[in-house]
């Protein structure tokens, strides 16, 4: 099983709340196993290998974030919560598309055609 660490982190933070302590120490393997076992259309399925995919926080831009991430990644491996960590490269830039436009801070905002309400 492949786990997108970025989406897991921000999804968990959004679900549990930014100030909630402890949620970051989620046992990734246990969660994945529970989700697979609950699927009635996958009888006998199991999680054989967990690969955690992430990008390193830049230590020059965010030293404390880099150190915190290092502790977390080492803990994932040490506890057996994941079998392997695969590193990609995070690129911070705004994507532009027909329905997205630049906004401040640098995150895209949704564009709406003239005369169409934002909720419709």
C-alpha positions in Angstrom: 0.0 0.0 0.0 1.3 3.5 -0.9 0.4 6.4 1.4 0.6 10.0 0.3 2.1 11.6 3.4 1.2 15.1 2.4 -2.5 14.3 2.0 -2.5 12.2 5.1 -1.0 15.0 7.2 -3.3 17.8 5.9 -6.4 15.5 5.9 -5.7 14.5 9.5 -5.0 18.0 10.5 -8.3 19.2 8.9 -10.3 16.3 10.5 -8.8 16.4 14.0 -8.1 20.1 14.2 -4.8 22.0 14.0 -4.4 22.3 17.8 -5.3 18.7 18.7 -2.2 16.9 20.1 -1.3 13.3 19.3 -3.1 12.8 16.0 0.2 13.0 14.1 1.4 9.7 15.7 -1.1 7.7 13.8 -0.1 4.1 13.2 -0.3 4.1 9.4 -0.1 0.3 9.1 -2.9 -0.3 11.6 -5.1 2.3 9.9 -4.5 0.7 6.5 -5.1 -2.8 7.8 -8.3 -1.7 9.5 -9.6 -0.1 6.3 -8.8 -3.1 4.1 -10.4 -5.5 6.6 -13.6 -3.5 6.7 -14.1 -3.8 3.0 -16.6 -6.6 2.4 -15.7 -6.8 -1.3 -12.1 -7.8 -0.6 -12.4 -11.0 1.4 -9.0 -12.3 2.6 -7.2 -9.1 1.6 -4.4 -7.8 3.8 -1.7 -5.1 3.8 1.6 -6.7 3.0 3.8 -3.6 2.7 3.4 0.1 3.5 5.3 2.7 1.5 5.1 6.2 2.9 5.6 8.8 0.1 6.6 12.3 1.1 8.9 15.2 0.4 11.4 16.6 2.9 10.7 20.0 4.5 13.5 22.4 3.5 15.7 22.8 6.6 17.0 26.2 5.3 13.5 27.6 5.1 12.0 25.8 8.1 14.6 24.3 10.5 12.0 23.3 13.2 9.7 21.8 10.6 12.6 19.8 9.1 13.6 18.6 12.6 10.0 17.6 13.5 9.6 15.8 10.2 12.9 13.9 10.8 11.7 12.7 14.2 8.4 11.6 12.7 9.9 9.7 9.8 12.4 7.9 12.0 9.5 7.0 14.3 7.5 5.5 11.4 10.3 3.2 10.5 11.4 2.4 14.1 7.8 1.3 15.1 7.2 -0.7 12.0 4.3 1.6 11.0 5.8 1.7 7.5 8.2 -0.5 5.6 9.8 2.1 3.4 9.8 5.9 2.9 10.0 7.2 -0.6 11.1 10.8 -1.1 9.9 13.0 -3.8 10.4 16.7 -4.3 7.9 19.3 -3.1 7.6 22.4 -5.3 5.8 25.3 -3.8 4.1 27.2 -6.6 0.5 28.1 -7.6 -1.0 26.1 -10.3 -3.0 28.0 -12.9 -6.0 26.5 -14.7 -9.2 27.7 -16.2 -11.0 27.6 -12.8 -8.1 28.7 -10.6 -6.4 32.1 -10.3 -3.6 33.5 -8.2 -4.5 34.8 -4.7 -2.7 36.0 -1.6 -1.2 34.1 0.2 0.1 32.1 -2.8 -2.7 29.6 -3.0 -5.1 29.4 -5.9 -8.6 30.6 -5.5 -11.6 29.3 -7.5 -12.7 31.5 -10.4 -16.4 31.9 -11.2 -17.8 33.0 -14.6 -19.4 36.4 -14.6 -23.0 36.3 -13.3 -22.6 32.9 -11.6 -22.7 32.9 -7.8 -19.7 31.5 -5.9 -21.8 28.7 -4.4 -23.5 27.7 -7.6 
